[in-house]
Every structure is written in structure tokens, then in C-alpha cells.
Amino acid sequence: MEDYLRAIYGLRERGEQVTNATLTARLGLSPSSVSGMINKLDQLGLVTHVRYRSVELTPEGLRLAHAVLRRHRLIELFLVEELDYSWDAVHREADALEHAVSDELVEHIAAKLGNPTTDPHGDPIPTADGELAAPRTRQLDQIEPGTVGIIARVWDTDSELLRYLTEHGLTLGSRIEIVERKPFGGPLVVRVGDPEHAETHFVGDEIAAALSISVQS
């Protein structure tokens, strides 16, 4: 149930429509399983769902989704900061641990880490009160050429993609300049790193949609 609430929130966070079909794709489950769980969540008052239309979290569903996100993202950061995991290896571990840890342990982890506001992928961490600040970032695929910013968030949790980003220097905190967008659906041309030593990369749609940038004024 918690996985569904987190998945629904994640789709909404990216501005995507939440339907049985998008949840099936996101969770990798069968359509019948997804349909059954959505009906259960509806009966529990955690979502509202009109058949063949989108799924919405209720206030109680949103509260629980924020609680799951807090556990998940704090665990990811703890694994990186304290146990030397790489950012491409923590998502699966956090998926397994988030349902087992107590609220008391979560708050000890938060205190140990200095009550952080973002996880290893730049995702915002809800507060203990369930508040979640909207990050002031823009997805790379929505930014015009000529813009300079800092890579602030990676939306995708695919391990291979995260390793690819690491190998090519497309990591959090890196300076990035959007040089041009190739015509006819071509890639974005970007320069990554300090201006004097920046490397040029051709970024396809999948990576451009996975990165969010804090734009420099």
C-alpha cells in the first residue's frame, strides 16, 4: 500500500497523469493487481478514483505518502553518508527497509544526518510534520538554450542511468550550460563543468527528462 502511495505521489510530482495504466508501468505489476489495490485505497479513503479517470490522493493519503517519502529518502541518504553506498545502489535497499524501520529510528537517522532537506538524488525530504517544500528547479528538457544552471535533482532511480551520469560527470552540483537543441527531435547539446574545463555532451530525451536544474540568475 505504501509503495502505491509513493508511486502516485511521484507521478503527480512530475506532472504526469495518474491512471491504472501509468501505475502499472511505474510499479511493474499486472493491471489486475493495480486495479485491485486502487479500489482498496479508495475504500480506505486514501485516494479518490473515478473509473477511466485519474487517481488522486486524499489529504490522508498525501500525509501517508509524505511519511513514506521521508523514511525512504532519509534511508537513502544514511546509506550514502554513513555506509558509503553509491547513489546508484541505494534505491532498492531503501525500498526494502522503508517498511521495516520505526518512526523513532527514522528520527534518529534524521538527527544523525543533521536534519537534511534533500536525499542523494536531490529529492526533497518531507519534515517530521509532513511539510514538503517545492524545489525551485526546472527539468532539463524544458530549458531553453543559453541557460546556465546547476544540476540539482535526478528523477530516475535506474541504476544503469545513474552510473552513466556518474561516468560522464552529470552529477549533483555540476555546472551545466545548455548550448543548443538539435532540430527534428535531436538531442540537447550541453557543456558540463567549470567553463575552462567543461566537456560537451549530447543528451537524449530520457536523460533530459531525468535531470532538473537550478537555474542561475
Beta strands, then each sheet from edge to edge (+ up, - down):
strand 1: 47-49
strand 2: 55-57
strand 3: 138-139
strand 4: 148-154
strand 5: 175-181
strand 6: 188-192
strand 7: 199-203
strand 8: 211-215
sheet 1: 1+ 2-
sheet 2: 3+ 8- 4+ 5- 6+ 7-
end
